[in-house]
């Protein structure tokens, strides 16, 4: 059987190599195999077959092993990445309400709006007025608008 998406005795077409490299990069970023294949323009009507062939290809297998050796979880995942993924869940119109509420709860904790007590109860974060102003100054410095806080 002829597999147009497979390497042949160690030879790989440059276009296929680029597609497989991007496929593995997407996998290492946390995409599912199907999502990764779609991102490299695998035909949607044959994506499952494309993934099956790719996952058995010696080039992809070797590339994934090499990627795992240099993988750094601290670089791949951080607070900003978590916030983006949680916001995506909150804004997704197809996501269930309970999932959205759970994502909002996690966002509130990540951003310091709420805290989780030793009992597991989530409460508003106890912040001082100085914390409020420090956050306001950071936001104002980052903002390019001319809106400045007044002093009395």
Buried (B, 14 or more C-beta within 10 A) or exposed (E): EEEEBBBEEEEBBEEBEEBBBBBBBBBBEEBEBBBBBBBBEBEEEEBEBBBBBBBEBEBBEEBBEEBEEEEEEEEEEEEEEEBEBBEEBBEEEEEEEEEBEBBBBBBBBBEEBBBEEEEEEEEEEEEEEEEEEEEEEEEEEEEEEEEEEEEE
